Amino acid sequence: MAIAAVSLVLDGDLWRQWLDQQLLVSLRDPIDQAQIAIPLIVRLPLAAVIVAWGGLTNRRWTVPVAAALALPVLWFSAFSILAAIPAIYRPELQPDAAPGTSTVRTSVAT
C-alpha cells in the first residue's frame, strides 16, 4: 500500500490513465474476442475478498481463484490458472508436521 500511495503522489495522472484504460474500458467498449463480460471494477474487489477470506481461513486454493478473477480481461483461457489448485495440495508441498520430519510417503518393498 505504501508503494501505491507514493506512486499516486508522484504521478497521479498515471493512476487515472490506468483506471480509465483498464478498469473502466470494459464498461464502455466491448472487446471483440470471446470473454466473460464482467468488468474488472466488479471482479477486483471480489478477488480481494476471496483471497483475504482464504488467507484468514487457511484456504490456499483461493489464491489461484482470485488471480483468475483479477486479470484485466476475463478470457476463457484465464481459467487455466485454476489448474494450480490440485498442485497446491500435492503431498510434497505440504508443511512438515514437525521440524525434521517429512509428509512425503514412500512405499518400501518387503
C-alpha positions as CSV (number, residue, x, y, z in Angstrom):
1,M,0.0,0.0,0.0
2,A,2.8,2.4,0.8
3,I,4.3,1.9,-2.7
4,A,0.9,2.6,-4.3
5,A,0.4,5.7,-2.2
6,V,3.9,7.0,-3.1
7,S,3.3,6.4,-6.8
8,L,-0.1,8.1,-6.5
9,V,1.5,11.2,-5.0
10,L,4.4,11.2,-7.5
11,D,2.3,10.8,-10.7
12,G,-1.5,10.6,-10.0
13,D,-2.2,11.0,-13.7
14,L,-0.8,7.6,-14.5
15,W,-3.3,6.1,-12.0
16,R,-6.1,8.0,-13.7
17,Q,-4.9,6.6,-17.1
18,W,-4.8,3.1,-15.7
19,L,-8.2,3.4,-14.2
20,D,-9.6,4.7,-17.5
21,Q,-7.9,2.2,-19.8
22,Q,-8.1,-0.9,-17.6
23,L,-10.9,-0.7,-15.1
24,L,-13.5,1.4,-17.0
25,V,-12.9,0.4,-20.6
26,S,-14.9,-2.8,-20.4
27,L,-17.9,-0.7,-19.2
28,R,-17.7,1.4,-22.4
29,D,-16.3,-0.7,-25.2
30,P,-16.9,-4.4,-25.6
31,I,-13.8,-6.4,-26.7
32,D,-14.2,-8.3,-29.9
33,Q,-12.9,-11.7,-28.6
34,A,-14.5,-14.4,-26.5
35,Q,-14.6,-13.3,-22.9
36,I,-16.7,-13.3,-19.8
37,A,-18.0,-9.7,-19.8
38,I,-17.8,-8.9,-16.1
39,P,-15.9,-5.6,-15.7
40,L,-12.7,-5.6,-13.7
41,I,-14.1,-2.9,-11.4
42,V,-16.5,-5.6,-10.2
43,R,-14.1,-8.5,-10.2
44,L,-11.2,-6.9,-8.5
45,P,-12.9,-6.2,-5.1
46,L,-14.4,-9.7,-5.3
47,A,-11.0,-11.2,-5.9
48,A,-9.6,-9.2,-2.9
49,V,-12.4,-10.5,-0.6
50,I,-11.8,-14.1,-1.8
51,V,-8.1,-14.0,-1.2
52,A,-8.5,-12.3,2.2
53,W,-11.0,-14.9,3.3
54,G,-8.7,-17.6,2.1
55,G,-5.8,-16.2,4.0
56,L,-7.8,-15.8,7.2
57,T,-9.1,-19.4,7.0
58,N,-6.0,-21.1,5.5
59,R,-7.6,-22.0,2.2
60,R,-4.8,-21.8,-0.3
61,W,-7.0,-22.7,-3.2
62,T,-8.4,-19.2,-3.1
63,V,-5.2,-17.6,-4.4
64,P,-5.5,-19.0,-8.0
65,V,-9.2,-18.3,-8.0
66,A,-8.6,-14.7,-7.0
67,A,-5.7,-14.4,-9.5
68,A,-8.0,-15.6,-12.4
69,L,-10.7,-13.1,-11.4
70,A,-8.2,-10.2,-11.1
71,L,-7.0,-10.5,-14.7
72,P,-7.6,-7.3,-16.6
73,V,-9.8,-9.2,-19.1
74,L,-11.5,-12.4,-18.2
75,W,-10.7,-14.5,-21.2
76,F,-11.9,-18.1,-21.2
77,S,-8.3,-19.2,-21.1
78,A,-8.0,-17.4,-17.7
79,F,-9.5,-20.5,-16.1
80,S,-6.2,-22.3,-16.9
81,I,-4.9,-20.7,-13.7
82,L,-7.2,-22.9,-11.8
83,A,-5.0,-25.9,-12.8
84,A,-2.8,-24.7,-9.9
85,I,-5.3,-25.8,-7.3
86,P,-4.5,-29.6,-7.4
87,A,-0.8,-28.8,-7.4
88,I,-1.2,-26.7,-4.2
89,Y,-2.3,-29.9,-2.3
90,R,0.5,-32.2,-3.5
91,P,1.8,-34.1,-0.5
92,E,5.4,-33.0,-1.1
93,L,4.3,-29.3,-0.9
94,Q,2.6,-29.7,2.5
95,P,4.3,-28.2,5.5
96,D,6.1,-30.6,7.8
97,A,4.2,-31.9,10.8
98,A,7.3,-31.3,13.0
99,P,10.8,-30.0,12.3
100,G,12.9,-32.7,10.7
101,T,10.0,-34.8,9.5
102,S,8.6,-35.3,6.1
103,T,5.0,-35.6,4.9
104,V,6.1,-37.4,1.8
105,R,5.1,-41.1,2.0
106,T,7.2,-43.7,0.3
107,S,6.5,-47.3,0.0
108,V,9.2,-49.8,0.9
109,A,9.1,-53.3,-0.7
110,T,9.5,-56.1,1.8
